[in-house]
């Protein structure tokens, strides 16, 4: 079973749009939650799912940050070697937890960052998602995409080693858009950052890439 947790992301519901565009056979394996962290705050959550997908940033969109009970369960899930797909800004899903901020590879830094790091930003413009030169087995599966104008996450802070799969080059610089991090406990965090507007989160190639990442992590 896969747990998929999303926020409404300021009313555009990217997680919900992605979930609704996944193949039906994959949807049947997913428990989807929007603006509701109660499941991850419940004892036993750490052993409930084989994979977690996040499309959320704690304490945004008028939704509280997941509570201390969730921190215990999420940490336990990861300590068991659990893996995650982190969509869009989910490198900041649990930004209030100090240990989380240290393990996610490249993290989205909020303006009120507890560590006092300069905030990330997101220019909005059309962009090309290109594959990097890599021999990772995912490289043959991922598809390059020309995307319409949307948020481009830029100036992320690198906090741990990451293997970058895809990036975009815009006037402001070259920025990673898909990458893998190995957690201290041996699990994998695969970030796929593009995706905010419905035109992007419903894009067939975006959905295809997410499906390939799910398949990769399910068969790791």
C-alpha positions in Angstrom: 0.0 0.0 0.0 1.2 3.5 -0.8 0.3 6.6 1.3 0.0 9.9 -0.6 -0.3 13.0 1.5 -0.9 16.4 -0.1 -1.9 19.9 0.8 -4.3 22.1 -1.3 -1.2 24.2 -2.3 -3.1 27.5 -2.3 -6.2 26.1 -4.0 -4.6 24.5 -7.1 -4.5 21.0 -5.5 -1.4 19.6 -7.3 -1.4 16.3 -5.3 -5.0 15.7 -6.0 -4.6 16.4 -9.7 -1.7 14.0 -9.9 -3.5 11.3 -8.1 -6.6 11.6 -10.3 -4.4 11.3 -13.4 -2.5 8.2 -12.3 -3.5 4.9 -14.0 -6.5 3.3 -12.2 -4.6 0.2 -11.3 -2.1 2.4 -9.4 -4.8 4.5 -7.8 -6.2 1.3 -6.2 -2.9 0.8 -4.4 -2.9 4.4 -2.9 -4.5 5.9 0.1 -4.8 9.6 -0.7 -5.2 12.3 1.9 -5.4 16.1 1.3 -5.0 18.6 4.1 -5.2 15.8 6.6 -2.2 14.5 8.6 -4.2 12.4 11.1 -3.2 9.1 9.5 0.5 9.8 9.9 -0.1 10.9 13.5 -1.6 7.5 14.4 0.4 4.9 16.2 1.4 2.1 13.7 1.7 4.4 10.7 5.4 3.5 10.4 4.5 0.0 9.4 1.4 0.7 7.4 2.8 1.7 4.0 5.4 0.3 1.6 6.0 3.7 0.0 5.1 7.3 0.9 4.4 10.1 -1.6 4.3 13.7 -0.4 3.1 16.9 -2.1 3.0 19.2 0.9 4.7 21.9 2.9 4.0 21.9 6.6 2.2 25.0 8.1 1.0 26.4 4.7 -2.3 26.7 3.0 -4.0 27.2 6.4 -3.2 23.7 7.3 -1.1 23.1 10.5 2.3 21.4 10.4 2.1 17.7 11.2 2.3 17.2 15.0 4.9 15.6 17.2 3.1 12.2 16.9 3.7 12.4 13.1 7.3 13.2 13.7 7.7 10.0 15.7 6.0 7.8 13.1 7.7 9.4 10.0 11.1 9.0 11.6 10.3 5.4 12.5 9.2 4.7 8.9 12.5 6.1 7.6 14.6 4.3 10.2 13.1 1.1 8.9 14.6 1.9 5.5 11.4 3.4 4.1 11.5 5.4 0.8 9.5 8.5 -0.3 8.7 10.4 -3.4 8.9 14.2 -2.7 6.9 16.2 -5.2 7.2 20.0 -5.7 8.1 21.6 -2.4 8.0 18.5 -0.3 11.7 18.9 0.6 10.1 21.3 3.1 7.2 18.9 4.1 8.4 18.7 7.7 10.6 21.8 7.7 10.0 22.4 11.5 11.8 19.1 12.3 15.6 19.8 12.7 16.6 16.2 11.6 14.4 16.4 8.5 16.1 19.6 7.3 19.5 17.7 7.3 18.6 14.7 5.2 16.6 15.7 2.1 19.4 16.5 -0.4 18.2 19.9 -1.8 15.6 21.6 0.4 13.1 24.3 -0.3 14.0 27.0 2.3 11.0 29.0 3.6 11.2 32.7 4.5 11.0 31.9 8.3 13.6 29.2 8.1 14.6 28.0 11.6 18.3 27.8 10.6 18.3 31.3 9.3 19.2 30.3 5.7 18.3 32.6 2.9 14.9 31.7 1.4 14.5 29.9 -1.9 12.4 31.5 -4.6 10.4 30.4 -7.7 10.4 32.4 -10.9 7.4 31.7 -13.1 8.1 31.1 -16.8 8.0 28.2 -19.3 10.9 25.9 -19.0 12.5 22.7 -20.3 13.1 19.7 -18.0 16.2 18.0 -19.3 17.9 14.7 -18.3 21.4 14.9 -16.9 24.3 12.7 -18.1 24.1 9.8 -15.8 24.2 6.0 -15.9 21.5 5.6 -13.2 19.0 3.0 -14.2 16.2 5.5 -14.0 17.7 7.6 -16.8 16.3 5.4 -19.6 12.8 5.7 -18.0 12.5 9.4 -17.4 11.2 11.7 -20.2 12.4 15.2 -21.0 9.5 17.7 -21.0 8.8 21.2 -22.3 6.6 22.7 -19.7 4.3 25.7 -19.8 4.8 28.7 -17.4 4.9 27.5 -13.8 6.8 27.9 -10.6 10.5 26.9 -11.0 12.0 26.1 -7.7 15.4 27.8 -7.5 18.1 28.4 -4.9 17.4 25.3 -2.9 19.9 24.6 -0.1 22.0 21.4 -0.5 22.1 19.7 2.9 23.2 16.1 2.0 24.6 14.3 -1.1 22.2 13.9 -4.0 22.3 12.2 -7.4 20.7 14.6 -9.9 18.6 13.1 -12.7 17.0 16.1 -14.3 17.6 19.9 -14.3 16.4 23.1 -15.9 18.5 26.0 -17.3 16.8 29.4 -17.1 18.2 33.0 -17.0 18.6 32.8 -13.3 20.8 29.7 -13.4 20.8 25.9 -13.7 18.6 24.1 -11.0 18.0 20.5 -10.1 14.5 19.3 -10.7 14.7 15.5 -10.1 17.2 13.8 -7.8 17.7 11.0 -5.4 19.0 11.0 -1.9 19.9 8.0 0.2 18.8 8.5 3.8 21.0 7.7 6.8 19.0 4.5 7.2 19.4 3.3 3.6 16.0 4.3 2.2 15.6 6.5 -0.9 14.1 9.9 -1.3 13.4 10.8 -4.9 12.4 14.4 -5.5 10.4 15.4 -8.6 10.0 19.1 -8.2 8.1 20.3 -11.3 4.4 20.7 -10.7 2.1 23.4 -9.3 -0.4 24.5 -11.9 -3.0 21.9 -13.2 -1.6 22.3 -16.7 1.7 20.9 -15.4 0.5 18.4 -12.8 -1.9 16.8 -15.4 0.8 16.8 -18.2 1.0 13.2 -19.5 4.8 13.2 -19.4 4.9 14.5 -15.8 2.5 11.7 -14.8 4.6 9.2 -16.8 7.7 10.2 -14.9 6.0 9.9 -11.6 4.8 6.4 -12.5 8.3 5.4 -13.4 9.7 6.7 -10.1 7.0 4.8 -8.2 7.9 1.6 -10.1 11.6 2.2 -9.4 11.0 2.6 -5.6 8.6 -0.3 -5.4 11.2 -2.6 -7.0 14.3 -1.2 -5.3 
